[in-house]
């Protein structure tokens, strides 16, 4: 009886030792490689995620970078390059003390086109020490959208010339 038990234990041990480790190693290697790549703030802001390698984004790289450049007078609250959303905090343009602005830019296409960009601009006016909501003229919103589109075209032209 003990010989049968010994043979059974030896067979079970041999079967169990032959499985497992080799099938886990590729998964561990894949997870380690993904963790090593990561996504840094510099990579997000540089536009590297928009290249042909890695995940495909439905956000135009030039509109994204141009929006960040154009809205740089406002402090950033959040950026979502995968969803194409840039949200700023309240900020005051240089030379203006009694009004502040906040913006949300949405880039919803990988095409460099007017229809790919939506901009919401909010304004508050300081009156007797209290910030109150004010209106933003359509002309102001259009002027900022035009500045973003112009900068996007400049960035595309620079990329074409460089390479």
C-alpha positions as CSV (number, residue, x, y, z in Angstrom):
1,X,0.0,0.0,0.0
2,X,2.8,2.4,0.8
3,X,4.5,1.7,-2.6
4,X,1.2,2.6,-4.4
5,X,0.9,5.7,-2.3
6,X,4.5,6.7,-3.1
7,X,4.0,6.2,-6.8
8,X,0.8,8.2,-6.8
9,X,2.4,11.1,-5.0
10,X,5.4,11.0,-7.4
11,X,3.1,11.1,-10.4
12,X,1.0,13.9,-9.0
13,X,4.1,15.9,-8.1
14,X,5.6,15.3,-11.6
15,X,2.3,16.5,-13.3
16,X,2.0,19.5,-11.1
17,X,5.6,20.6,-11.5
18,X,5.4,20.4,-15.2
19,X,2.7,23.1,-15.5
20,X,2.3,26.6,-14.4
21,X,5.5,28.6,-14.5
22,X,6.0,28.7,-18.2
23,X,2.5,29.9,-18.9
24,X,2.7,32.7,-16.2
25,X,6.0,34.1,-17.4
26,X,4.8,35.7,-20.7
27,X,1.9,37.3,-18.8
28,X,4.3,38.6,-16.1
29,X,6.6,40.0,-18.9
30,X,3.7,41.7,-20.6
31,X,2.5,43.3,-17.4
32,X,6.1,44.4,-16.5
33,X,6.5,46.0,-20.0
34,X,3.3,47.9,-19.7
35,X,4.2,49.2,-16.3
36,X,7.6,50.3,-17.6
37,X,6.1,52.2,-20.5
38,X,3.6,54.2,-18.4
39,X,2.2,57.6,-19.4
40,X,4.1,60.6,-18.0
41,X,2.8,64.2,-18.0
42,X,5.6,65.1,-20.4
43,X,4.4,62.4,-22.8
44,X,0.8,63.6,-22.5
45,X,1.7,67.2,-23.2
46,X,4.2,66.5,-25.9
47,X,1.8,64.9,-28.2
48,X,3.7,61.6,-28.3
49,X,0.5,59.6,-27.7
50,X,-0.8,60.9,-31.0
51,X,1.8,59.2,-33.1
52,X,1.3,56.1,-35.2
53,X,2.7,53.8,-32.4
54,X,0.6,52.8,-29.4
55,X,-3.0,53.5,-28.9
56,X,-5.0,55.3,-31.5
57,X,-6.7,58.5,-30.3
58,X,-9.7,60.2,-31.9
59,X,-8.2,63.6,-31.1
60,X,-6.3,65.8,-33.6
61,X,-2.7,66.2,-32.4
62,X,-2.4,69.7,-33.8
63,X,-5.7,71.0,-32.3
64,X,-4.7,69.4,-29.0
65,X,-1.3,71.1,-28.8
66,X,-2.7,74.4,-30.2
67,X,-5.4,74.5,-27.6
68,X,-2.8,74.0,-24.8
69,X,-0.7,76.7,-26.3
70,X,-3.5,79.2,-26.8
71,X,-5.1,78.7,-23.4
72,X,-1.8,78.8,-21.6
73,X,-2.7,82.1,-19.9
74,X,-5.3,80.1,-17.8
75,X,-4.2,77.5,-15.2
76,X,-5.0,73.9,-16.2
77,X,-7.4,71.9,-14.1
78,X,-7.4,68.7,-16.1
79,X,-6.5,67.3,-19.5
80,X,-7.8,64.1,-21.0
81,X,-6.0,63.3,-24.3
82,X,-8.1,60.2,-24.8
83,X,-11.4,62.1,-24.6
84,X,-10.0,65.3,-26.1
85,X,-11.0,67.5,-23.1
86,X,-9.0,70.4,-21.7
87,X,-10.4,72.2,-18.6
88,X,-8.9,75.3,-17.1
89,X,-9.4,77.1,-13.8
90,X,-10.3,80.7,-13.4
91,X,-7.5,83.0,-14.6
92,X,-7.0,86.7,-15.3
93,X,-5.5,87.8,-18.6
94,X,-2.4,90.1,-18.2
95,X,-3.4,93.7,-17.6
96,X,-7.0,92.9,-16.5
97,X,-7.7,93.0,-12.8
98,X,-11.5,93.0,-12.6
99,X,-12.5,90.1,-14.8
100,X,-11.5,86.4,-15.0
101,X,-12.1,83.6,-17.4
102,X,-12.4,79.8,-17.4
103,X,-12.4,77.6,-20.5
104,X,-13.3,74.1,-21.6
105,X,-12.0,72.9,-25.0
106,X,-13.3,69.6,-26.6
107,X,-11.6,68.1,-29.6
108,X,-13.8,65.3,-30.8
109,X,-12.2,64.3,-34.1
110,X,-8.8,63.4,-35.5
111,X,-9.4,65.8,-38.4
112,X,-7.9,69.3,-38.4
113,X,-11.2,71.1,-39.0
114,X,-13.4,73.8,-37.4
115,X,-16.0,71.2,-36.6
116,X,-13.5,69.2,-34.5
117,X,-13.2,71.9,-31.9
118,X,-15.8,73.1,-29.4
119,X,-14.9,75.8,-26.9
120,X,-16.9,77.0,-23.9
121,X,-15.7,80.2,-22.3
122,X,-16.9,81.5,-19.0
123,X,-16.4,85.0,-17.6
124,X,-16.8,86.5,-14.2
125,X,-16.6,90.2,-13.2
126,X,-15.3,91.6,-9.9
127,X,-17.9,94.0,-8.4
128,X,-17.6,95.3,-4.9
129,X,-15.3,92.4,-3.9
130,X,-17.6,89.7,-5.3
131,X,-17.2,87.7,-8.5
132,X,-20.4,87.6,-10.5
133,X,-21.1,85.7,-13.7
134,X,-20.9,87.8,-16.9
135,X,-21.6,87.1,-20.5
136,X,-19.0,86.2,-23.1
137,X,-19.5,87.6,-26.5
138,X,-19.6,85.2,-29.5
139,X,-16.9,87.3,-31.1
140,X,-14.5,86.5,-28.2
141,X,-15.2,82.8,-28.4
142,X,-14.7,82.9,-32.1
143,X,-11.5,84.8,-31.8
144,X,-10.0,82.2,-29.4
145,X,-11.2,79.4,-31.6
146,X,-9.6,81.1,-34.6
147,X,-6.4,81.5,-32.6
148,X,-6.4,77.8,-31.8
149,X,-7.1,76.8,-35.4
150,X,-4.3,79.2,-36.7
151,X,-1.8,77.7,-34.2
152,X,-2.8,74.2,-35.2
153,X,-2.1,74.9,-38.9
154,X,1.2,76.5,-37.9
155,X,2.1,73.3,-36.0
156,X,1.1,71.1,-38.9
157,X,3.2,73.2,-41.3
158,X,6.2,73.1,-38.9
159,X,5.9,69.3,-38.7
160,X,5.7,69.0,-42.5
161,X,8.8,71.2,-43.0
162,X,10.8,69.3,-40.3
163,X,10.0,66.0,-41.5
